[in-house]
């Protein structure tokens, strides 16, 4: 999991997430805890970005203005 700001250099699977266009999947959003405040629940939508080998998948929610929370599958 990761909490950060837009364009903070986050890499998932070696891919810089903010440098790619996100493609929302048709999977149902997940209700997951805020990474820093587990008692808070947020709706995380599932997105993919294209990488050279395979899509990189992640769940993301804007937790507050400009602050984003990310979860990635195991």
N, CA, C and O atoms as CSV, one atom per row, in Angstrom:
chain,resi,resn,atom,element,x,y,z
A,1,UNK,N,N,0.833,-1.175,0.000
A,1,UNK,CA,C,0.000,0.000,0.000
A,1,UNK,C,C,0.879,1.241,0.000
A,1,UNK,O,O,2.041,1.200,0.405
A,2,UNK,N,N,0.305,2.336,-0.459
A,2,UNK,CA,C,1.053,3.589,-0.576
A,2,UNK,C,C,0.085,4.750,-0.429
A,2,UNK,O,O,-1.025,4.714,-0.960
A,3,UNK,N,N,0.506,5.773,0.290
A,3,UNK,CA,C,-0.227,7.030,0.355
A,3,UNK,C,C,0.717,8.105,-0.145
A,3,UNK,O,O,1.848,8.209,0.329
A,4,UNK,N,N,0.260,8.910,-1.103
A,4,UNK,CA,C,1.126,9.952,-1.628
A,4,UNK,C,C,0.359,10.976,-2.440
A,4,UNK,O,O,-0.869,10.958,-2.520
A,5,UNK,N,N,1.127,11.864,-3.035
A,5,UNK,CA,C,0.571,12.946,-3.834
A,5,UNK,C,C,0.733,12.645,-5.316
A,5,UNK,O,O,1.585,11.847,-5.708
A,6,UNK,N,N,-0.086,13.285,-6.129
A,6,UNK,CA,C,0.019,13.125,-7.568
A,6,UNK,C,C,1.424,13.501,-8.020
A,6,UNK,O,O,2.007,14.476,-7.546
A,7,UNK,N,N,1.954,12.710,-8.942
A,7,UNK,CA,C,3.295,12.908,-9.511
A,7,UNK,C,C,4.403,12.758,-8.480
A,7,UNK,O,O,5.439,13.416,-8.578
A,8,UNK,N,N,4.189,11.898,-7.494
A,8,UNK,CA,C,5.206,11.682,-6.469
A,8,UNK,C,C,6.246,10.627,-6.848
A,8,UNK,O,O,7.086,10.260,-6.025
A,9,UNK,N,N,6.194,10.143,-8.082
A,9,UNK,CA,C,7.180,9.170,-8.542
A,9,UNK,C,C,6.857,7.729,-8.198
A,9,UNK,O,O,7.714,6.857,-8.340
A,10,UNK,N,N,5.634,7.459,-7.746
A,10,UNK,CA,C,5.253,6.097,-7.375
A,10,UNK,C,C,5.466,5.128,-8.535
A,10,UNK,O,O,5.055,5.382,-9.668
A,11,UNK,N,N,6.122,4.006,-8.216
A,11,UNK,CA,C,6.282,2.915,-9.182
A,11,UNK,C,C,5.562,1.692,-8.645
A,11,UNK,O,O,5.677,1.347,-7.469
A,12,UNK,N,N,4.816,1.043,-9.533
A,12,UNK,CA,C,4.178,-0.239,-9.227
A,12,UNK,C,C,4.657,-1.210,-10.284
A,12,UNK,O,O,4.477,-0.972,-11.478
A,13,UNK,N,N,5.255,-2.284,-9.859
A,13,UNK,CA,C,5.797,-3.247,-10.811
A,13,UNK,C,C,6.839,-2.626,-11.729
A,13,UNK,O,O,6.993,-3.044,-12.876
A,14,UNK,N,N,7.555,-1.627,-11.219
A,14,UNK,CA,C,8.591,-0.962,-12.004
A,14,UNK,C,C,8.075,0.106,-12.957
A,14,UNK,O,O,8.856,0.708,-13.694
A,15,UNK,N,N,6.761,0.348,-12.951
A,15,UNK,CA,C,6.142,1.318,-13.858
A,15,UNK,C,C,5.783,2.582,-13.075
A,15,UNK,O,O,5.129,2.507,-12.034
A,16,UNK,N,N,6.211,3.741,-13.577
A,16,UNK,CA,C,5.839,5.008,-12.951
A,16,UNK,C,C,4.378,5.304,-13.283
A,16,UNK,O,O,4.041,5.670,-14.409
A,17,UNK,N,N,3.536,5.139,-12.294
A,17,UNK,CA,C,2.087,5.195,-12.476
A,17,UNK,C,C,1.608,6.543,-13.008
A,17,UNK,O,O,0.719,6.589,-13.858
A,18,UNK,N,N,2.182,7.632,-12.521
A,18,UNK,CA,C,1.692,8.960,-12.915
A,18,UNK,C,C,2.110,9.359,-14.329
A,18,UNK,O,O,1.643,10.374,-14.847
A,19,UNK,N,N,2.974,8.581,-14.951
A,19,UNK,CA,C,3.414,8.898,-16.312
A,19,UNK,C,C,2.623,8.143,-17.376
A,19,UNK,O,O,2.941,8.223,-18.563
A,20,UNK,N,N,1.598,7.415,-16.955
A,20,UNK,CA,C,0.788,6.619,-17.875
A,20,UNK,C,C,-0.683,6.976,-17.719
A,20,UNK,O,O,-1.115,7.456,-16.671
A,21,UNK,N,N,-1.436,6.734,-18.773
A,21,UNK,CA,C,-2.884,6.897,-18.705
A,21,UNK,C,C,-3.479,5.686,-18.000
A,21,UNK,O,O,-3.167,4.546,-18.346
A,22,UNK,N,N,-4.330,5.928,-17.021
A,22,UNK,CA,C,-4.985,4.849,-16.291
A,22,UNK,C,C,-6.222,4.402,-17.055
A,22,UNK,O,O,-6.973,5.221,-17.585
A,23,UNK,N,N,-6.421,3.093,-17.103
A,23,UNK,CA,C,-7.604,2.517,-17.745
A,23,UNK,C,C,-8.411,1.800,-16.660
A,23,UNK,O,O,-7.946,0.824,-16.071
A,24,UNK,N,N,-9.619,2.295,-16.407
A,24,UNK,CA,C,-10.455,1.676,-15.377
A,24,UNK,C,C,-10.961,0.335,-15.871
A,24,UNK,O,O,-11.417,0.212,-17.008
A,25,UNK,N,N,-10.877,-0.661,-15.016
A,25,UNK,CA,C,-11.365,-1.991,-15.374
A,25,UNK,C,C,-12.860,-2.078,-15.076
A,25,UNK,O,O,-13.437,-1.175,-14.470
A,26,UNK,N,N,-13.474,-3.169,-15.505
A,26,UNK,CA,C,-14.893,-3.368,-15.221
A,26,UNK,C,C,-15.111,-4.115,-13.906
A,26,UNK,O,O,-16.235,-4.501,-13.586
A,27,UNK,N,N,-14.050,-4.314,-13.158
A,27,UNK,CA,C,-14.183,-4.987,-11.856
A,27,UNK,C,C,-14.822,-4.045,-10.843
A,27,UNK,O,O,-14.634,-2.829,-10.888
A,28,UNK,N,N,-15.579,-4.638,-9.932
A,28,UNK,CA,C,-16.265,-3.861,-8.900
A,28,UNK,C,C,-15.249,-3.159,-7.995
A,28,UNK,O,O,-14.219,-3.738,-7.653
A,29,UNK,N,N,-15.538,-1.916,-7.610
A,29,UNK,CA,C,-14.659,-1.237,-6.651
A,29,UNK,C,C,-14.604,-2.007,-5.334
A,29,UNK,O,O,-15.519,-2.758,-4.997
A,30,UNK,N,N,-13.526,-1.808,-4.609
A,30,UNK,CA,C,-13.318,-2.454,-3.322
A,30,UNK,C,C,-13.480,-1.430,-2.207
A,30,UNK,O,O,-13.133,-0.262,-2.376
A,31,UNK,N,N,-13.998,-1.861,-1.089
A,31,UNK,CA,C,-14.049,-1.016,0.104
A,31,UNK,C,C,-12.904,-1.491,0.999
A,31,UNK,O,O,-12.930,-2.600,1.533
A,32,UNK,N,N,-11.906,-0.630,1.148
A,32,UNK,CA,C,-10.690,-0.977,1.875
A,32,UNK,C,C,-10.357,0.111,2.882
A,32,UNK,O,O,-10.831,1.240,2.759
A,33,UNK,N,N,-9.541,-0.225,3.882
A,33,UNK,CA,C,-9.176,0.787,4.862
A,33,UNK,C,C,-8.173,1.796,4.317
A,33,UNK,O,O,-7.386,1.498,3.418
A,34,UNK,N,N,-8.223,2.994,4.884
A,34,UNK,CA,C,-7.203,4.006,4.622
A,34,UNK,C,C,-5.884,3.412,5.120
A,34,UNK,O,O,-5.838,2.898,6.237
A,35,UNK,N,N,-4.812,3.466,4.329
A,35,UNK,CA,C,-3.551,2.848,4.759
A,35,UNK,C,C,-2.994,3.385,6.077
A,35,UNK,O,O,-2.337,2.642,6.807
A,36,UNK,N,N,-3.237,4.646,6.396
A,36,UNK,CA,C,-2.720,5.214,7.647
A,36,UNK,C,C,-3.741,5.251,8.771
A,36,UNK,O,O,-3.368,5.356,9.939
A,37,UNK,N,N,-5.021,5.165,8.438
A,37,UNK,CA,C,-6.102,5.229,9.422
A,37,UNK,C,C,-7.065,4.074,9.164
A,37,UNK,O,O,-8.109,4.274,8.544
A,38,UNK,N,N,-6.733,2.873,9.628
A,38,UNK,CA,C,-7.492,1.662,9.282
A,38,UNK,C,C,-8.977,1.703,9.643
A,38,UNK,O,O,-9.760,0.945,9.070
A,39,UNK,N,N,-9.385,2.564,10.574
A,39,UNK,CA,C,-10.807,2.640,10.931
A,39,UNK,C,C,-11.621,3.365,9.857
A,39,UNK,O,O,-12.846,3.240,9.829
A,40,UNK,N,N,-10.956,4.126,8.968
A,40,UNK,CA,C,-11.641,4.786,7.860
A,40,UNK,C,C,-11.713,3.846,6.660
A,40,UNK,O,O,-10.723,3.205,6.309
A,41,UNK,N,N,-12.871,3.766,6.038
A,41,UNK,CA,C,-13.059,2.934,4.851
A,41,UNK,C,C,-13.256,3.835,3.637
A,41,UNK,O,O,-13.920,4.869,3.716
A,42,UNK,N,N,-12.667,3.424,2.509
A,42,UNK,CA,C,-12.771,4.191,1.271
A,42,UNK,C,C,-13.071,3.247,0.113
A,42,UNK,O,O,-12.799,2.048,0.174
A,43,UNK,N,N,-13.636,3.818,-0.934
A,43,UNK,CA,C,-13.960,3.071,-2.159
A,43,UNK,C,C,-12.761,3.180,-3.102
A,43,UNK,O,O,-12.387,4.276,-3.521
A,44,UNK,N,N,-12.168,2.040,-3.429
A,44,UNK,CA,C,-11.002,1.974,-4.309
A,44,UNK,C,C,-11.417,1.353,-5.639
A,44,UNK,O,O,-11.892,0.218,-5.682
A,45,UNK,N,N,-11.236,2.097,-6.713
A,45,UNK,CA,C,-11.524,1.578,-8.045
A,45,UNK,C,C,-10.289,0.870,-8.592
A,45,UNK,O,O,-9.162,1.202,-8.225
A,46,UNK,N,N,-10.504,-0.095,-9.458
A,46,UNK,CA,C,-9.420,-0.906,-10.011
A,46,UNK,C,C,-9.044,-0.340,-11.386
A,46,UNK,O,O,-9.894,-0.160,-12.259
A,47,UNK,N,N,-7.755,-0.069,-11.550
A,47,UNK,CA,C,-7.225,0.484,-12.799
A,47,UNK,C,C,-6.062,-0.358,-13.291
A,47,UNK,O,O,-5.473,-1.139,-12.544
A,48,UNK,N,N,-5.746,-0.180,-14.566
A,48,UNK,CA,C,-4.569,-0.778,-15.184
A,48,UNK,C,C,-3.835,0.299,-15.972
A,48,UNK,O,O,-4.434,1.253,-16.468
A,49,UNK,N,N,-2.537,0.118,-16.071
A,49,UNK,CA,C,-1.749,0.903,-17.015
A,49,UNK,C,C,-0.994,-0.089,-17.871
A,49,UNK,O,O,-0.621,-1.167,-17.410
A,50,UNK,N,N,-0.771,0.281,-19.120
A,50,UNK,CA,C,-0.070,-0.618,-20.033
A,50,UNK,C,C,1.430,-0.508,-19.833
A,50,UNK,O,O,1.999,0.583,-19.800
A,51,UNK,N,N,2.046,-1.660,-19.701
A,51,UNK,CA,C,3.497,-1.777,-19.652
A,51,UNK,C,C,3.909,-2.554,-20.891
A,51,UNK,O,O,3.057,-3.090,-21.600
A,52,UNK,N,N,5.171,-2.618,-21.149
A,52,UNK,CA,C,5.637,-3.318,-22.347
A,52,UNK,C,C,5.290,-4.796,-22.316
A,52,UNK,O,O,4.965,-5.375,-23.353
A,53,UNK,N,N,5.354,-5.415,-21.145
A,53,UNK,CA,C,5.128,-6.860,-21.049
A,53,UNK,C,C,3.682,-7.232,-20.733
A,53,UNK,O,O,3.090,-8.089,-21.388
A,54,UNK,N,N,3.128,-6.577,-19.723
A,54,UNK,CA,C,1.767,-6.889,-19.312
A,54,UNK,C,C,1.185,-5.699,-18.561
A,54,UNK,O,O,1.934,-4.863,-18.055
A,55,UNK,N,N,-0.149,-5.610,-18.480
A,55,UNK,CA,C,-0.746,-4.498,-17.737
A,55,UNK,C,C,-0.373,-4.563,-16.257
A,55,UNK,O,O,-0.219,-5.643,-15.688
A,56,UNK,N,N,-0.231,-3.393,-15.651
A,56,UNK,CA,C,0.004,-3.275,-14.217
A,56,UNK,C,C,-1.326,-2.876,-13.594
A,56,UNK,O,O,-1.943,-1.895,-14.008
A,57,UNK,N,N,-1.765,-3.640,-12.599
A,57,UNK,CA,C,-3.081,-3.457,-11.992
A,57,UNK,C,C,-2.917,-2.894,-10.579
A,57,UNK,O,O,-1.984,-3.251,-9.860
A,58,UNK,N,N,-3.854,-1.994,-10.191
A,58,UNK,CA,C,-3.822,-1.428,-8.847
A,58,UNK,C,C,-5.207,-0.901,-8.486
A,58,UNK,O,O,-6.033,-0.624,-9.356
A,59,UNK,N,N,-5.437,-0.770,-7.191
A,59,UNK,CA,C,-6.654,-0.146,-6.679
A,59,UNK,C,C,-6.258,1.218,-6.129
A,59,UNK,O,O,-5.235,1.350,-5.457
A,60,UNK,N,N,-7.078,2.240,-6.420
A,60,UNK,CA,C,-6.725,3.597,-6.015
A,60,UNK,C,C,-7.960,4.366,-5.566
A,60,UNK,O,O,-9.064,4.167,-6.073
A,61,UNK,N,N,-7.735,5.254,-4.593
A,61,UNK,CA,C,-8.784,6.142,-4.113
A,61,UNK,C,C,-8.156,7.484,-3.767
A,61,UNK,O,O,-7.065,7.538,-3.199
A,62,UNK,N,N,-8.846,8.568,-4.110
A,62,UNK,CA,C,-8.388,9.888,-3.665
A,62,UNK,C,C,-8.911,10.061,-2.243
A,62,UNK,O,O,-10.107,10.258,-2.032
A,63,UNK,N,N,-8.003,9.987,-1.272
A,63,UNK,CA,C,-8.370,9.975,0.131
A,63,UNK,C,C,-8.754,11.356,0.641
A,63,UNK,O,O,-9.630,11.482,1.497
A,64,UNK,N,N,-8.118,12.370,0.131
A,64,UNK,CA,C,-8.462,13.769,0.377
A,64,UNK,C,C,-7.918,14.545,-0.811
A,64,UNK,O,O,-7.301,13.952,-1.696
A,65,UNK,N,N,-8.125,15.817,-0.853
A,65,UNK,CA,C,-7.761,16.613,-2.013
A,65,UNK,C,C,-6.285,16.438,-2.374
A,65,UNK,O,O,-5.406,16.942,-1.674
A,66,UNK,N,N,-6.017,15.718,-3.477
A,66,UNK,CA,C,-4.652,15.519,-3.955
A,66,UNK,C,C,-3.847,14.457,-3.233
A,66,UNK,O,O,-2.667,14.272,-3.527
A,67,UNK,N,N,-4.468,13.751,-2.286
A,67,UNK,CA,C,-3.793,12.677,-1.558
A,67,UNK,C,C,-4.419,11.362,-1.991
A,67,UNK,O,O,-5.628,11.166,-1.869
A,68,UNK,N,N,-3.583,10.462,-2.499
A,68,UNK,CA,C,-4.061,9.216,-3.092
A,68,UNK,C,C,-3.577,8.006,-2.296
A,68,UNK,O,O,-2.451,7.978,-1.798
A,69,UNK,N,N,-4.451,7.012,-2.189
A,69,UNK,CA,C,-4.093,5.730,-1.578
A,69,UNK,C,C,-4.122,4.651,-2.627
A,69,UNK,O,O,-5.053,4.571,-3.429
A,70,UNK,N,N,-3.097,3.817,-2.621
A,70,UNK,CA,C,-2.958,2.733,-3.596
A,70,UNK,C,C,-2.813,1.399,-2.879
A,70,UNK,O,O,-2.149,1.303,-1.847
A,71,UNK,N,N,-3.436,0.386,-3.433
A,71,UNK,CA,C,-3.221,-1.007,-3.044
A,71,UNK,C,C,-2.872,-1.773,-4.314
A,71,UNK,O,O,-3.392,-1.471,-5.388
A,72,UNK,N,N,-2.002,-2.753,-4.193
A,72,UNK,CA,C,-1.666,-3.610,-5.326
A,72,UNK,C,C,-1.923,-5.062,-4.935
A,72,UNK,O,O,-1.801,-5.420,-3.764
A,73,UNK,N,N,-2.281,-5.904,-5.915
A,73,UNK,CA,C,-2.531,-7.307,-5.593
A,73,UNK,C,C,-1.226,-8.019,-5.206
A,73,UNK,O,O,-0.136,-7.620,-5.615
A,74,UNK,N,N,-1.371,-9.075,-4.413
A,74,UNK,CA,C,-0.205,-9.897,-4.023
A,74,UNK,C,C,0.375,-10.590,-5.223
A,74,UNK,O,O,1.356,-11.323,-5.098
